[in-house]
Amino acid sequence: MTACFILKGSVNVENIHFTEWKDEVQPAVQSKKEEFHYMGYESVTEEEIWNCVLARLKKKKEDPRLHTLVDYILSLSLNDFMTWLTIQSYTADVKK
């Protein structure tokens, strides 16, 4: 089992190895993908959901814990996901 990180002060999400937790929360990501597919958005991938959740975590100033990560995955709304996806599309166009 992977150790849970408890950090004090400001948190830089990029320094935390969420990839260690990715395997543990994969069932939640898969469930969210299936939920979006059920709503008719069949092109959504688990990797997109994962990247969206990580982007949301970067905005928070709280200590990241495994249960927080699972909560962010399960509470991700289709509206929030589509907004994130649209912003990613715009920023990718600007970088070209």
N, C-alpha and C positions, 0 to 999 in steps of 0.2 A: 504494500500500500504506500502511496506517495505521501510524504510529509506535507502538512498544511503550513503555509507561510503566514506568519503574523508579523507585520511591520509597524513600526512606530513613525509618526510624523507624516510628511508628504510621501506619496507613493508614485514611483515611476513604473508604470505597468510594463513598459518595455524591458525592464530589468528582471522581471519575474517570469519564470519559465512556465507559462500557462500550457505549453505543449505537454508538460508532464500530466496536467489535469485533463488534457483533451481526450485521452482514451477513457478516463473515468466518466466524463460527462457526455460521451458520444451517444449513449442511448437518449439523452434529453435532446441533443441536436437532431438526431434522427427523427424523434417524435415531432419536433417543431417542423422539420422538413415535410414530414407526412401530413401535418396539419395544413401547411401552405399548399401542398399538392391537392389535398381534399378541397381546398377553396378555389382550385382552378389554376394555381400558379405552379405548373409542373416543371418549369425550368429552374426553379430554386434549388441550389445545391447545399450540401452540408458545409462546404468550405465557405460559401458566402455567408451563411448564418453565423458560423464561427467568427469570421472576420468582422461582421457587424457587431457581435457581442463584445469582441475585444475593443472595438472602437468606442462602444458605450462605456466600457470599463475605464478607458483612458481619461474620460471626462470626470470621473468620480474621484473624490479625495478621501475615500474611506479605505480601510484595510481590506485588501482582497482576500476572501476566504472561499473555500470550495462551495459552500452553500450559497454564497453570494453569486458566484458564477452560474450555478444551476438556476437560481432565481432569475437572473438576467436572461438566460436562454428560454426558460419556460414562460416568462412574462413578455417576451418580445412580440410586439404586435405587428401585424402585416403592414400597417401604416408606417410604423417606425422603420421597418425593414425596407420598404419601398422608398422612403425618404432617404435613407442611407445609401441605397443602391443608386438613386438618381444623383446624389452628390458625388458618389464615386465615379459615375459616368462623366459628369461635368469636369471633375478634377483630372480625370484621365485625358480628356480632350485638351485641357489647358497645358498639360505636361508634354503633349506631342508637338 
